[in-house]
Amino acid sequence: MPTKVNVVLDDDVKADLDRLVKSGMRSRVINTALRREMLILRRQRASRRLDELRKTTKAVSTPELVKRIRQDRDR
């Protein structure tokens, strides 16, 4: 169920929103923009986590990696 929230927009952002998006569509545009931004943030967080994990594990060659993937698929 949708929830109403109060947010503060910069004046230029609000002006662009009013000018570019017709009334009745603004919530949808804002929701879409927030979903995209949150996806970017989740991916950045996951990437940082992978970078940290990469520091604590030993490297695996491409042939070894392919072998392990094939073994896993055969399970």
C-alpha positions in Angstrom: 0.0 0.0 0.0 1.4 3.4 -0.9 2.6 5.6 1.9 2.7 9.4 1.9 6.0 11.0 3.0 7.4 14.5 3.2 10.7 15.2 1.4 12.6 18.4 0.8 13.6 19.1 -2.8 16.1 21.6 -4.0 14.4 24.5 -5.8 15.9 23.7 -9.1 14.8 20.0 -8.9 11.3 21.0 -8.0 11.1 23.5 -10.8 12.3 20.8 -13.3 9.9 18.3 -11.9 7.0 20.7 -12.3 8.1 21.7 -15.8 8.9 18.3 -17.2 6.4 15.9 -15.5 2.7 16.5 -15.6 0.6 16.4 -12.5 -0.5 13.0 -11.5 2.8 11.4 -12.8 5.2 12.9 -10.3 5.0 10.2 -7.7 5.7 7.6 -10.3 8.7 9.5 -11.7 10.1 10.0 -8.2 9.5 6.3 -7.3 11.2 5.1 -10.5 14.2 7.5 -9.9 14.6 6.3 -6.3 14.4 2.6 -7.3 17.2 3.2 -9.8 19.3 5.0 -7.3 18.8 2.4 -4.7 19.8 -0.3 -7.2 23.0 1.6 -7.9 23.7 1.9 -4.2 23.0 -1.9 -3.6 25.4 -2.8 -6.5 28.1 -0.5 -5.1 27.8 -2.0 -1.7 28.0 -5.5 -3.2 31.0 -4.6 -5.3 32.8 -3.2 -2.2 32.0 -6.4 -0.3 33.4 -8.5 -3.2 36.5 -6.4 -3.2 37.0 -7.1 0.5 36.4 -10.8 0.0 38.8 -10.8 -2.9 41.6 -9.7 -0.5 41.0 -12.7 1.7 40.8 -15.5 -0.9 43.4 -16.9 -3.2 43.2 -16.4 -6.9 41.8 -19.1 -9.1 42.8 -19.6 -12.8 40.2 -19.4 -15.5 40.5 -23.1 -16.4 40.1 -24.0 -12.7 37.1 -21.7 -12.4 35.5 -23.3 -15.5 36.1 -26.7 -14.1 34.5 -25.8 -10.7 31.5 -24.3 -12.4 31.0 -27.4 -14.5 31.3 -29.6 -11.5 28.7 -27.5 -9.7 26.3 -27.7 -12.6 26.6 -31.5 -12.6 25.3 -31.8 -9.0 
